[in-house]
Amino acid sequence: MVYNADGEFLYKFGSHGEGNGQFNAPTGVAVDANGNIIVADWGNSRIQVFDSSGSFLSYINTSADPLYGPQGLALTSDGHVAVADSGNHCFKVYRYLQ
């Protein structure tokens, strides 16, 4: 769900599932400087990227070091996403091009 600075509901996006734009227990969210919304999806062990209106754009490529149950995330100023990988008991950092 997305709210404005005054706490008013604007819109919601996503649904339950495994497809693009679907979630199975979203557990972390961040917004980049362009307004894109980055979501950690615990149940699908992935990170999805949406535009500012909630339309699916892409996944962050984690294939070289797969996630297992990402819990939260943060964006760094140098174009990376740091994610708590609960299933692997560690933190991982991936390149995220804004």
N, C-alpha and C positions, 0 to 999 in steps of 0.2 A: 504494500500500500504506500502511496506517495501523498505527502502532506506539504502545504506551503509553510513559510516561516511563521505564520500565525497559528499553525496547528489545524488548519482547515483541510479536510480530505479533498484530494484532487482526482486521483484515479488509482486503480490497482491493475496489476498485470500478472500473467503466469497462471498455471493450473497444475494439478498433480499429474505426474507422469515422467517419462524418460526422454521425450522429444525436445527439439529446440524450443526454448522458452517455457519449458515445464520444469517442475521441481519435485524433489522428494526430500523434504526437510531442509529448506534454505536456512543457513545459520550465520551468514555474514554478509555485509553489504558495504560498499564504498561508492563514492561518486568522483569521477575524475574532473579535471579542469574544463573539459568540453561538455560536461553534463552527462556523460555516459555512466550507466549504472552497472557495477560489477558485483555479482552475487556468488557466494560460496554455497554450493548445493551438497550438503552432507550425504544424503542418501544415494545420489548419483555420482559422488566422488569427482566433482568437476567444478569449474568456475566458468560462468557464463557472462557475456557482455551484452548490454542492452543500450539502445539510444535513450535520450531523455524522455521519450514518450512511452518507453517500455517495450519497444519492438526489438526482437532478438537480432543481434549483429554477428556474434561469433563466440567461440570458446577460447580460453587461454590455453595454449598448448602445454600440457603437462606430461606428454608421452615419454620424454626422456627420464622423468623422475615422477611416476604416477602418484596421485593422491589417494588416500583412503580415509574418507570421513573428514573433509575440511570443516573446521569449526568457525573460523573468523578470518578476516583479511584486512589488509591496509595497503594503500598505495604509497610508494616512495616518490620523492621529487625527481629521481633520475630514471623513471620509467619502469619500475619493477613492482610486482605485487608480492607481498609477504603474507603467507597463509599458515595458520596453525593446522597441522595435519594430525588429527587425533588418533587415527588408526595406526599411523607409523610412529607416533610418540615424538614428534619433532616439528620444527618450523621449516618451511621451504620458501625459497624466493625464486620467482619466475620473471622473465622479461615480459613486460606489458607495454606495447607501443600505443601511446595515446594519440 
